[in-house]
Amino acid sequence: MKVAVFSTEPYDRTFLDAANAASGAEHELIYFDTRLEPHTASLAAEFPAVCAFVNDDIGVETLKILSEGQTRLITLRSTGYNNVDLETASALGIKVTRVTVYSPYSVAEFAICLILALNRKIYRAYNRVRDDNFSLNGLLGFDLHSRTVGIIGTGKIGTICAQILNGFECKLLGYDPYPNPQFEALENTQYVDLPELLATSDVISLHCPLTPENRYLINAATIAQMKPGVMLINTSRGGLVDTQAVIDGIKSGKIGSLGIDVYEREEEIFFKDLSDTIIQDDNFQLLQSFPNVVITSHQGYFTEDALSDIAKTTIENISDFALGNPLKHAIEPPEKNPVSVR
């Protein structure tokens, strides 16, 4: 099958080509560096299938152009699908599939990296030593041992994050409308309501998909409920966090440190080399200026294991569609999807 693959980097091509060859399917993968959006959707004309990524714009206008070009499958190289208008896709007869599972350890371990880097000021220490500054002033951290960590979203990634934090003997609070028995079975874990988690956690880590119901879950009102000096970590989706409210929280001291691997307007910034340009997003530039903020460019998933899983499932989705098999990883229209913060 001929597939238009958007938002690709060299590593995407390496893993997709390997998975394609291993499957024996021999799909014709045509790679495009550009994002999939309305003004690039015509590149997929006469392609039965399109492969897209997290920051592609798969809204109404894009879908109409794809449909006119005879596209009948959109397969996502991601678990989240908040960038897809599922109702329009369904109405146009376009099937949408995703990668339901890839190495959950990749993102969980990265969240722990952010916690440790922020707490022990690793990023600041590294830069100081490179300048031959060996002073310890301003690098004071705290023991994670016995601290309270709130985990919002206790699916696979959130639960693995809790497993790792158990090694530090943290007290672990979970919030999820759909409790996970695996989380409950861990030592030192307890489900609480969101206000209690916000009020008692020293560290809060987000592990949720983005849905219309939880957009801006972290906002001025929820930040006001947090402990002074709380550490906030987001490795899930940028839209979970109201950036302006977080900036205000950092300025007031309510948020003591912030680690984010995602950003609510990242589609124009992440996965690109903008080192010779002036970024026009004032909020993003302001966040970068704070000494207690670490920003990474959506790399939590970026391990060999995860990329291999993603490529394998993506090729399986394409093959199932080409052969007329049931689509195991299809995304149903919104009315059939239960709401969850996992």
MODA-V369839 format. One line per field, one symbol per residue. ss: DSSP state (H for helix, E for strand, L for the rest). psi: psi as a letter, one per 30 degrees, with the letter a starting at -180 (. if undefined). burial: + if it has 24 or more other ideal C-beta (glycine too) atoms within 12 Angstrom, else -. A space follows every 50 residues. Layout:
BEGIN
ss=???
psi=???
burial=???
END
This chain:
BEGIN
ss=LEEEELLLLHHHHHHHHHHHHHHLLLLEEEELLLLLLLLLHHHHLLLLEE EELLLLLELHHHHHHHHHLLLLEEEELLLLLLLELHHHHHHLLLEEELLL LLLHHHHHHHHHHHHHHHHLLHHHHHHHHHLLLLLLLLLLLLLLLLLEEE EELLLHHHHHHHHHHHLLLLEEEEELLLLLHHHHLLLLEEELLHHHHHHH LLEEEELLLLLLLLLLLELHHHHHLLLLLEEEEELLLHHHELHHHHHHHH HHLLEEEEEELLLLLHHHLLLLLLLLLLLLLHHHHHHHHLLLEEELLLLL LLLHHHHHHHHHHHHHHHHHHHHLLLLLLELLLHHHLLLLLL
psi=kkkjjlhkleeeeeeeeeeeeefgehkjjjkkelljlefffffgkgjfkk klaegkjhaeeeeeeeefggkfkjkkhlelgfgkjeeeeeefgkkklaje kljfeeeeeeeeeeeeeeegheeeeeeeefghjgkfkggkalkfkflkkk jjjhaeeeeeeeeeffffhlkkkkkkfikjeeeffllglkklleeeeeff kekkkkhllklffgkhejaeeeefflkkgkkkkjgdkeffkjeeeeeeee effejflkjkglkfhfffelgljgfgljkfjeeeeeeffkfgkkklihge fileeeeeeeeeeeeeeeeeeefglkjfhkklleffkkklg.
burial=+++++++++--+--+++-++--+-+-+-++++-++++--+++++--++++ +++++++++--++-+++-+-++++++++++++++++-++--+-+++++++ +++++++++++++++++++++-+++-------------+-+--+--++++ ++++++++++++++++-+-+++++++---+--+--+-+++++-+--++++ +++++++++++--+-++++--++-+++-+++++++++++++++-+++-++ ---+++++++++++-++-+++-------+-+-++--++-+-+++++++++ ++---+++++++++++++++++----+-+++---------++
END
